[in-house]
Amino acid sequence: MANPTTQDFRSGIRKILPNFDGTFNNAYSGGDKPNASAAITAVLATLITAGPAPLGVMFDASETTQVGNPNPKEFLSYQIDYGDPGSVLENRPGVDANQSNGFIGRHVYNTPGLYTATVTVTDRFGNTDSATVDITVEDPDVYYTDTYIMAEDGNFTGAPSPSGAGVGNNLTTTAELDSLFAAMSATSPPTRILMKGGVSSVVLDGQQLDPRNRDNYLMLGSWGTGKASLVMDSIKDDYLFFGDMQKFVVDNVTIVGNYNPTDGTGNWVGAFFALANSNLNLTHRCNLSGLGLNQYYAGTDPLTDYHNMTYDCSISDWADYGRLDAGGEFGCVAGCSIKQNPATVTLDGTKGIGSPDHGPMRIARPARFNIQDNDLFNNAGWSSGGLAHQPCIRIGTSATPVNTVVSDNICEGGYNNMELVVANSGVTANGATSLIIERNKFKATANTETAFTTCYGGYVFRNNLMIKSDNGGPPLGTGSYSAGIMAYSVAINDPSNLSAVSKIYNNTLISTATTVNVVDQLSFVRVNTVFTQFDLKNNIVYIASTDPAQSGGLFKMRHAGGMANVSEDNNILYAPDITTFVDDNGSFQTLAAWRTASSQGASSSTADPLFVDPANEDGALQTTSPARNSGLVLDGLIKDLNQVNRDSQPDVGAVEYV
């Protein structure tokens, strides 16, 4: 077992980020491939090993190595057990909160005690190693030097009796709360403010709680029955405005604004606005609704802006974003329900005038970021066609996305379910490195055109399920569901991005749609720019339309010569109304013609994959499915969509037969 490892970010954060030189080693070649005896050395790093409950901790296993493996993050399986078997996710019931898969993990410890987190790293040969980190969670009643109890009704019966020096500092008015925040400084001791839940609300009318320039823990939480509430009365502003601050915990609080997305009325107040130098912050089990920019972390320096966690929260009815992050260093949005109101108004050709602008989240420059176990929905946004222009997950980068896990999410709606695009603040030439997009369920609504749209290469996209039901096309505009994966770019045409290999393995796309659009026939992968490197293996594409105009095949390339660099095999395309397997810049080829022209696709087929129930949105295979035991054995494909271990001879598609 490897020794536990910790990192000092303030002095050494940059040393664990890749040094990009414009070259990439995206796949095994020659002898650079682990074998049945290749040793793994597991590493588990964290910044926080002790603190008061609830304690949010990010975990990093990205420095794990394996002999002969140039890219272990893409080709090994990582499972983190947080040593907290009683933990639950209130907003994602049924999800195991005590474990996660991927080299970047996250957890919140709610109960004082000693815990041991363990990462177990495995390859497809069964080689394995583990590493551990001990976490000490302290009793908040003892840890916090000052505790302030707030009850606007003046009834403190049943209030907690902590051991700190601040016992008896009771608050009854918003003005007292405001003054308390204003008086805080970098030298203030660990402080806890508990607002009474269930019976009253703290109403902020133009007031802004401003706890800046702090070094010690500050907690804003609840006592009594239920969550305490912060309510915005009438003024457009932000509730909590902070910067130069560490260890701000907002726990079990409801924050409510008066924005109404069904008619576009109300103010666009924000719940959190974090200036630069904000790190080690946690928003936990909070309910946020009727707000504008619910959370905005504005800092971009990875040395000072990092480890900001949004965990097990419910966010709805927003006007701008659920969470916006100008940075994205070693943080998370995990275990959350972030869903827009189903009756949200969507206006044609407008922005910022009544209708909501954006989607559940945008992370601008993720590095060692975790987006996992979320349930996301978006049906709103402005565009020239009146479409929901924002995806459920938007990685809008102004720096190369690296070492980031996007997994185990439900993404429903949005113009795209997920988008990887250039941020407003800049362009980078490099392709993504160790951006793992896996085990997600992408569901199209009538507004949705693609499951995943990207202007970067170099990502890993595997074990995902893409669903397009027969739910029609956009109510405005002329689009239709046209691609599972769309590669495009108007800004990043540097060869180092365009030549980065995009690895697309063991995904399933199921379309039962009958809507016809002869301009945008549905393809599994559609390339609208000069990307050149794609590796497609073990995918199922099911397009059971009733009109040949509805299907564009497995791959649609929209520039001359692009298909020469596509590696394709062991894919199943079932589109009974067409004969096209690939569309090479307007040259439509059957599977047989594609094999002859490219020497690819020897084990691909056009057979019916025989799903148990294609309309059931789960991708399960029948016993006699031709997808069973017919996939290529690929490194990194150890678990399927449902966390089931793959057989030694894996099935094609996202779901392994059980």
C-alpha positions in Angstrom: 0.0 0.0 0.0 1.3 3.4 -1.0 1.9 6.1 1.7 -0.7 8.8 2.1 0.2 12.1 0.4 -0.8 15.7 1.1 -0.1 18.8 -0.9 0.6 22.4 0.3 -1.3 24.4 -2.4 -0.1 27.8 -1.3 3.5 26.8 -2.0 3.2 24.1 -4.5 -0.1 23.9 -6.3 1.4 24.4 -9.8 3.8 21.5 -9.5 1.0 19.0 -9.7 -0.5 20.5 -12.9 0.8 19.3 -16.3 3.4 21.4 -18.1 1.9 21.7 -21.5 4.3 21.9 -24.3 1.9 21.4 -27.2 2.5 17.6 -27.5 0.3 14.8 -26.3 0.6 11.1 -25.7 -3.1 10.2 -25.8 -2.9 6.5 -26.5 -0.7 3.5 -25.9 1.7 2.6 -28.7 4.4 0.1 -29.2 5.8 -1.1 -25.9 4.3 1.7 -23.8 1.4 -0.5 -22.5 0.9 -2.1 -19.1 0.8 -5.8 -19.0 -0.4 -8.5 -16.6 2.3 -7.7 -14.1 2.6 -3.9 -14.4 2.9 -2.4 -10.9 0.5 0.4 -9.8 1.6 3.0 -7.2 -1.6 4.6 -5.8 -1.5 8.1 -4.4 -4.2 9.9 -2.5 -3.8 13.6 -1.7 -5.9 16.1 0.2 -5.6 19.6 1.6 -7.8 19.2 4.7 -7.2 16.5 7.2 -8.9 18.0 10.2 -11.7 20.5 11.0 -15.2 20.8 12.4 -18.3 19.1 11.2 -19.6 19.4 8.6 -16.2 19.1 7.0 -15.9 19.2 3.2 -12.8 17.5 1.8 -11.6 17.1 -1.8 -9.4 14.1 -2.7 -6.9 13.8 -5.5 -5.5 10.5 -6.8 -4.3 12.0 -10.1 -0.6 11.4 -9.3 -1.1 7.6 -9.2 1.4 5.9 -11.5 1.8 2.6 -13.3 4.9 1.0 -14.9 4.6 1.4 -18.7 1.4 3.5 -18.5 1.9 7.0 -19.9 -1.7 8.1 -19.0 -3.0 6.2 -15.9 -5.8 8.7 -15.3 -7.5 7.6 -18.5 -6.8 3.9 -18.4 -7.1 2.8 -14.7 -10.2 2.5 -12.5 -10.3 4.6 -9.3 -12.7 3.9 -6.5 -12.6 6.1 -3.4 -14.2 4.8 -0.2 -14.6 7.7 2.2 -14.8 5.5 5.3 -18.2 7.0 6.2 -20.7 4.2 5.6 -23.7 6.0 7.3 -23.5 9.0 5.0 -26.4 9.9 2.7 -27.1 12.5 0.0 -30.4 14.2 0.9 -30.8 15.6 -2.6 -29.8 12.4 -4.5 -31.5 9.6 -2.6 -30.3 6.2 -3.7 -26.8 7.4 -4.6 -24.1 5.9 -2.4 -22.5 8.9 -0.6 -19.7 6.8 0.9 -17.9 6.1 -2.4 -17.2 7.5 -5.8 -15.4 6.4 -8.9 -12.8 8.6 -10.6 -9.4 10.1 -9.7 -10.9 13.3 -8.2 -13.2 12.7 -5.2 -15.1 14.7 -2.7 -17.0 14.1 0.5 -18.6 15.9 3.5 -18.2 14.4 6.9 -21.2 15.3 9.1 -20.4 13.5 12.4 -17.4 14.0 14.6 -14.9 11.2 14.6 -11.8 9.7 12.9 -12.2 8.5 9.3 -9.9 6.8 6.8 -10.5 7.4 3.1 -9.1 4.8 0.8 -8.5 4.9 -3.0 -8.2 1.6 -4.8 -6.7 1.7 -8.2 -7.1 -1.2 -10.6 -6.3 -2.1 -14.2 -8.1 -4.6 -16.5 -5.5 -7.2 -15.7 -6.3 -7.1 -12.0 -3.2 -5.2 -10.9 -4.2 -3.0 -8.0 -2.9 -0.8 -5.2 -4.4 1.4 -2.5 -3.6 4.6 -0.6 -5.2 6.1 2.5 -5.7 9.4 4.2 -6.9 9.9 7.7 -9.5 12.6 8.4 -10.3 13.9 11.9 -13.7 15.6 12.2 -14.1 17.6 15.4 -17.2 18.4 17.4 -18.4 21.9 16.3 -19.8 22.6 19.8 -16.2 22.4 21.1 -14.3 23.6 18.0 -16.0 27.0 17.5 -14.7 29.6 20.0 -17.7 31.9 19.4 -21.2 30.7 18.8 -24.1 33.1 18.1 -27.7 31.9 18.3 -30.3 33.8 16.4 -34.1 33.7 16.9 -36.1 36.5 15.4 -39.1 35.5 17.5 -37.0 35.9 20.7 -37.7 32.3 21.8 -34.4 30.5 22.4 -36.0 27.4 24.0 -34.1 24.3 22.8 -31.2 26.3 21.5 -27.8 24.5 21.5 -25.4 25.0 24.4 -22.0 24.9 22.9 -18.7 25.0 24.9 -17.2 28.0 23.3 -16.7 31.4 24.8 -19.5 33.0 22.8 -22.4 31.2 24.6 -25.2 33.6 25.4 -24.5 36.0 22.5 -28.1 35.8 21.2 -29.3 37.7 18.2 -32.9 38.7 17.4 -32.7 41.2 14.5 -31.2 41.3 11.0 -29.4 44.5 12.0 -27.5 42.6 14.7 -26.6 39.9 12.2 -25.4 42.5 9.8 -23.3 44.2 12.4 -21.7 40.9 13.5 -20.5 40.1 10.0 -19.2 43.7 9.5 -17.1 43.4 12.7 -15.3 40.3 11.6 -11.6 40.4 10.6 -8.8 38.1 9.7 -8.0 37.6 13.4 -11.6 36.7 14.4 -11.6 33.3 16.1 -13.6 30.3 14.7 -17.1 31.5 14.7 -20.5 29.9 14.2 -23.8 31.6 13.6 -26.9 29.4 14.0 -30.3 30.8 12.8 -33.5 29.3 14.1 -35.2 27.1 11.6 -38.8 26.2 10.8 -40.6 29.2 12.3 -39.1 32.4 11.1 -37.0 33.9 8.3 -34.2 36.4 8.3 -35.4 39.0 5.8 -32.7 41.0 4.0 -34.0 44.2 2.5 -31.0 45.7 0.7 -28.6 44.4 3.3 -25.6 42.4 2.4 -23.7 40.1 4.7 -20.1 40.9 4.1 -17.7 38.5 6.0 -14.5 39.3 4.2 -10.8 38.9 5.2 -11.1 35.9 7.4 -8.6 33.1 8.1 -10.5 30.9 10.5 -13.6 28.8 10.1 -16.9 30.7 9.8 -20.1 28.7 9.8 -23.6 29.9 9.0 -26.2 27.2 9.8 -29.5 26.3 11.5 -30.8 25.2 14.8 -34.2 23.8 15.8 -36.6 22.2 13.4 -35.9 22.4 9.7 -33.7 24.8 7.8 -33.3 28.4 8.6 -34.2 30.9 5.8 -32.6 33.9 4.4 -35.2 35.8 2.3 -34.6 38.7 -0.1 -37.3 41.3 0.2 -37.0 43.8 -2.7 -33.5 45.0 -3.6 -31.3 43.6 -6.3 -28.0 42.7 -4.6 -26.1 39.8 -3.2 -26.7 38.1 0.2 -23.2 37.0 1.0 -20.3 38.9 -0.4 -16.9 37.7 0.5 -13.3 37.5 -0.5 -9.8 37.0 0.9 -11.5 34.3 2.9 -11.0 30.7 3.9 -13.2 28.0 5.4 -16.7 29.6 5.0 -19.3 26.9 5.6 -23.0 27.5 4.8 -24.9 24.5 6.0 -28.5 23.5 6.0 -29.9 27.0 5.1 -32.6 28.0 2.7 -31.9 31.1 0.6 -34.8 32.5 -1.3 -35.2 35.4 -3.8 -38.2 36.8 -5.5 -37.4 36.0 -9.1 -40.1 34.1 -10.9 -38.9 32.2 -14.0 -42.4 31.4 -15.2 -43.1 35.1 -16.0 -39.7 36.7 -15.7 -40.6 39.0 -12.9 -38.6 39.8 -9.7 -35.0 40.8 -9.0 -31.9 38.9 -10.0 -30.4 38.8 -6.5 -27.4 36.5 -6.0 -26.9 34.2 -3.0 -23.1 34.2 -3.0 -20.5 36.4 -4.6 -17.0 35.4 -3.9 -14.1 37.7 -4.8 -10.6 36.6 -5.4 -8.6 34.7 -2.7 -11.5 32.6 -1.7 -10.7 29.0 -0.9 -11.6 26.0 1.3 -15.3 27.0 1.3 -18.3 24.7 1.5 -22.0 25.1 0.6 -23.8 22.1 2.0 -27.4 20.9 2.1 -28.7 24.4 1.2 -31.9 25.1 -0.8 -31.5 28.0 -3.2 -34.4 29.3 -5.3 -35.8 32.4 -6.9 -32.2 33.8 -7.3 -30.1 35.2 -10.1 -26.5 34.0 -9.9 -26.8 31.6 -7.1 -23.1 31.1 -6.6 -20.3 33.0 -8.3 -16.6 32.2 -7.5 -14.9 35.0 -9.4 -11.2 34.3 -8.6 -9.1 32.7 -11.3 -5.7 32.2 -9.6 -5.1 28.5 -8.7 -2.8 29.5 -6.0 -5.5 31.4 -4.1 -8.8 30.3 -5.5 -9.5 26.6 -5.0 -11.3 23.9 -3.0 -14.7 25.5 -3.2 -17.4 22.9 -2.8 -21.1 22.8 -3.6 -22.3 19.6 -2.2 -25.8 18.0 -1.7 -27.7 21.2 -2.4 -31.0 21.9 -4.2 -31.1 24.8 -6.7 -34.1 25.8 -8.7 -35.9 28.8 -10.3 -32.7 30.7 -11.1 -32.3 33.7 -13.4 -28.7 33.2 -14.4 -26.7 30.2 -13.2 -26.9 27.6 -10.5 -23.2 27.9 -10.1 -20.7 30.0 -12.1 -17.0 29.5 -11.5 -14.4 31.8 -13.2 -11.7 29.3 -12.1 -12.4 25.7 -11.1 -9.3 24.5 -9.2 -9.8 21.4 -7.1 -13.4 22.0 -6.3 -16.8 20.3 -6.9 -20.4 20.4 -7.7 -21.5 17.0 -6.5 -24.6 15.2 -5.2 -26.9 18.2 -6.1 -30.3 18.6 -7.6 -30.1 21.6 -9.9 -33.3 21.9 -11.9 -35.0 24.8 -13.6 -38.7 25.3 -13.3 -40.5 23.2 -16.0 -42.8 26.1 -16.8 -40.0 28.6 -17.3 -40.6 31.3 -20.0 -38.2 31.2 -22.9 -38.1 34.3 -25.1 -37.0 34.6 -28.7 -33.9 36.8 -29.4 -33.7 38.3 -25.9 -31.2 38.2 -23.1 -31.5 39.4 -19.6 -35.0 40.8 -20.0 -37.3 38.6 -18.0 -36.4 35.2 -19.2 -33.6 33.1 -17.5 -30.3 33.4 -19.3 -28.3 30.3 -18.5 -28.2 26.8 -17.1 -27.3 24.8 -14.0 -23.5 25.4 -14.0 -20.6 26.8 -15.9 -17.0 26.0 -14.8 -14.6 28.2 -16.7 -11.2 26.5 -16.4 -11.5 23.2 -14.5 -8.4 21.6 -13.1 -8.8 18.6 -10.8 -12.5 19.4 -10.6 -15.3 17.0 -9.8 -18.8 17.2 -11.3 -20.5 14.0 -10.1 -23.8 12.5 -9.0 -25.9 15.5 -9.9 -29.5 15.5 -11.2 -29.7 18.5 -13.7 -32.4 19.9 -15.8 -32.6 23.0 -18.0 -35.3 24.2 -20.4 -34.6 27.9 -20.6 -32.3 30.5 -22.1 -32.3 33.2 -24.8 -31.2 32.6 -28.4 -32.0 33.9 -31.8 -34.2 30.8 -32.4 -35.8 30.8 -29.0 -34.0 27.7 -28.0 -32.7 26.8 -24.5 -29.2 27.8 -25.4 -27.5 26.8 -22.3 -26.6 23.2 -21.4 -26.9 21.4 -18.1 -23.1 21.4 -17.8 -21.0 24.0 -19.5 -17.3 23.8 -19.3 -16.4 27.2 -20.8 -12.7 27.2 -20.8 -10.2 30.0 -21.0 -7.5 27.5 -20.0 -7.0 23.9 -21.0 -9.3 21.6 -19.0 -7.2 19.1 -17.1 -7.6 16.2 -14.7 -11.3 16.6 -14.4 -14.1 14.1 -13.7 -17.6 14.6 -15.1 -19.4 11.4 -14.2 -22.6 9.7 -12.9 -24.8 12.8 -13.7 -28.3 13.0 -15.1 -28.4 15.8 -17.7 -31.8 16.5 -19.1 -32.6 19.4 -21.5 -30.6 22.4 -22.6 -29.7 23.2 -26.2 -26.9 20.7 -25.5 -26.9 18.5 -22.5 -23.2 19.2 -22.0 -20.9 21.7 -23.7 -17.1 22.2 -23.8 -16.4 25.6 -25.3 -14.1 28.6 -25.3 -14.8 31.0 -22.5 -15.5 34.7 -23.0 -12.1 35.6 -21.5 -9.8 33.8 -23.9 -8.7 31.0 -26.1 -6.3 28.2 -25.6 -4.7 26.0 -28.3 -4.2 22.8 -26.4 -6.7 19.9 -26.3 -8.2 18.6 -23.1 -5.9 16.4 -21.0 -7.5 13.7 -18.7 -11.0 15.1 -19.0 -13.0 12.0 -18.2 -16.7 12.2 -19.2 -18.3 8.8 -18.2 -21.4 7.1 -16.9 -23.6 10.1 -17.5 -27.2 9.9 -18.7 -27.9 12.6 -21.3 -31.6 13.1 -22.0 -32.9 15.3 -24.8 -36.0 17.4 -24.4 -37.7 19.1 -27.3 -35.2 21.9 -27.1 -32.1 19.7 -27.3 -29.9 19.4 -30.4 -26.9 17.4 -29.1 -25.9 15.4 -26.0 -22.3 16.7 -26.0 -20.9 19.6 -28.1 -17.2 20.4 -28.0 -14.6 22.7 -29.6 -11.8 20.8 -27.8 -10.3 17.5 -28.7 -8.5 15.1 -26.3 -11.4 14.1 -24.1 -12.4 10.6 -23.0 -16.2 10.0 -23.5 -17.2 6.5 -22.3 -20.0 4.5 -20.8 -22.6 7.3 -21.4 -26.2 6.8 -22.3 -27.8 9.3 -24.7 -31.6 9.3 -25.0 -33.8 11.1 -27.6 -37.5 10.2 -27.0 -40.2 10.9 -29.5 -40.9 14.2 -27.9 -40.8 16.5 -30.9 -38.6 19.4 -31.9 -38.0 22.9 -30.6 -41.1 25.0 -30.3 -39.2 27.9 -31.9 -36.4 27.8 -34.4 -35.6 25.1 -37.0 -33.3 22.8 -35.2 -33.7 19.1 -34.3 -31.7 16.5 -32.3 -28.8 16.1 -34.7 -25.9 14.5 -32.9 -24.9 12.5 -29.9 -21.5 14.2 -30.1 -20.8 17.4 -32.2 -17.3 18.7 -32.7 -17.1 22.2 -33.8 -14.8 25.3 -33.5 -14.8 28.8 -34.7 -11.8 29.8 -32.6 -9.5 26.9 -31.7 -7.9 25.8 -35.0 -4.4 25.2 -33.6 -3.1 21.8 -34.7 -2.3 20.8 -31.1 -6.0 20.9 -30.3 -7.4 19.6 -33.6 -5.0 16.6 -33.5 -5.6 15.6 -29.9 -7.3 12.2 -29.9 -10.9 12.1 -28.7 -11.6 8.7 -27.3 -15.3 7.6 -27.6 -15.8 4.2 -26.1 -18.8 2.0 -25.1 -21.5 4.6 -25.3 -25.2 4.0 -26.2 -27.4 6.4 -28.2 -31.1 5.5 -28.4 -33.4 7.6 -30.5 -37.1 6.7 -30.9 -37.8 10.1 -32.5 -39.9 10.3 -35.6 -39.5 14.1 -36.2 -38.0 14.7 -39.7 -35.5 17.4 -40.5 -33.6 16.8 -43.7 -30.9 19.4 -42.9 -29.8 17.9 -39.6 -30.1 14.2 -39.8 -29.1 12.4 -36.6 -25.6 11.1 -36.4 -23.7 9.6 -33.5 -20.7 11.8 -34.1 -20.8 14.9 -36.3 -17.7 17.0 -37.1 -18.4 20.5 -38.4 -14.8 21.7 -38.3 -11.3 20.4 -39.1 -10.8 18.1 -36.2 -8.8 15.1 -37.4 -8.4 12.5 -34.6 -11.3 10.3 -33.3 -11.2 6.8 -31.9 -14.6 5.1 -31.8 -14.9 1.7 -30.3 -17.8 -0.4 -28.8 -20.6 2.1 -29.3 -24.3 1.3 -30.0 -26.3 3.8 -32.1 -30.0 3.0 -32.3 -32.0 5.3 -34.7 -35.3 3.5 -35.2 -36.9 6.3 -37.2 -39.8 6.0 -39.7 -38.2 8.2 -42.3 -34.7 7.9 -43.9 -34.3 11.7 -43.7 -34.0 11.3 -39.9 -30.7 9.4 -39.8 -27.2 10.4 -40.8 -25.4 7.3 -39.7 -22.5 6.6 -37.3 -20.2 9.4 -38.3 -20.7 12.6 -40.3 -17.6 14.4 -41.3 -18.0 17.9 -42.8 -14.5 18.6 -44.2 -12.5 16.8 -46.9 -10.0 14.2 -45.8 -11.1 14.1 -42.2 -12.2 10.5 -42.1 -8.6 9.4 -42.9 -7.7 9.8 -39.2 -10.8 8.1 -37.7 -10.2 4.8 -36.0 -13.5 2.9 -35.8 -14.4 -0.7 -35.0 -16.8 -2.9 -33.0 -19.6 -0.3 -33.3 -23.3 -1.2 -33.9 -25.4 1.2 -36.0 -29.1 0.2 -36.2 -30.9 2.6 -38.5 -33.2 0.4 -40.6 -34.5 3.2 -42.8 -31.1 4.0 -44.3 -28.0 2.4 -45.8 -25.5 5.1 -44.9 -22.9 4.1 -42.3 -20.7 7.1 -42.6 -21.1 10.5 -44.4 -17.6 11.6 -45.5 -18.1 15.2 -46.5 -21.2 14.4 -48.5 -19.9 11.0 -49.8 -22.4 8.5 -48.3 -20.9 5.1 -47.7 -22.5 1.8 -46.6 -20.6 -0.3 -44.0 -19.2 -2.4 -46.8 -18.0 0.6 -48.7 -16.5 2.2 -45.6 -14.6 -1.0 -44.9 -13.1 -1.0 -48.4 -12.2 2.6 -48.4 -10.7 2.8 -44.9 -9.8 -0.7 -43.8 -11.8 0.2 -40.7 -14.9 -1.4 -39.1 -14.1 -5.0 -39.7 -16.1 -6.0 -36.6 -18.8 -3.3 -36.8 -22.3 -4.2 -37.8 -25.8 -2.8 -38.6 -27.7 -5.4 -36.6 -30.5 -4.7 -34.2 -28.8 -4.5 -30.8 -31.9 -6.1 -29.2 -32.5 -3.8 -26.2 -35.0 -5.1 -23.6 -37.1 -1.9 -24.0 -35.6 0.9 -26.1 -38.2 3.4 -24.8 -37.3 2.5 -21.2 -34.1 4.7 -21.3 -31.8 2.2 -19.7 -29.9 0.5 -22.6 -30.3 -3.0 -21.1 -29.5 -5.8 -23.5 -31.5 -9.0 -24.2 -29.8 -12.3 -23.7 -29.5 -12.9 -27.5 -28.2 -9.4 -28.3 -25.3 -9.3 -30.8 -23.7 -6.7 -28.6 -23.0 -9.3 -25.9 -19.4 -10.3 -25.5 -18.5 -8.7 -28.8 -16.6 -5.6 -27.7 -12.9 -4.8 -27.9 -11.0 -5.2 -24.6 -10.0 -1.6 -23.8 -8.0 -0.1 -20.9 -10.1 1.9 -18.6 -13.4 0.2 -19.3 -13.7 -1.7 -16.1 -17.2 -0.6 -15.0 -20.3 0.2 -17.1 -22.9 2.9 -16.8 -24.4 1.3 -13.7 -21.1 0.6 -12.0 -21.2 -3.1 -12.9 -17.9 -4.7 -13.6 -17.3 -5.4 -17.3 -16.7 -9.0 -18.3 -13.3 -10.1 -19.5 -14.9 -10.0 -23.0 -17.0 -6.8 -22.6 -20.3 -6.1 -24.3 -20.7 -3.3 -26.8 -22.6 -0.2 -25.5 -22.9 1.5 -22.1 -24.7 -1.3 -20.2 -23.1 -4.7 -19.6 -25.5 -7.6 -19.6 -26.3 -8.9 -16.1 
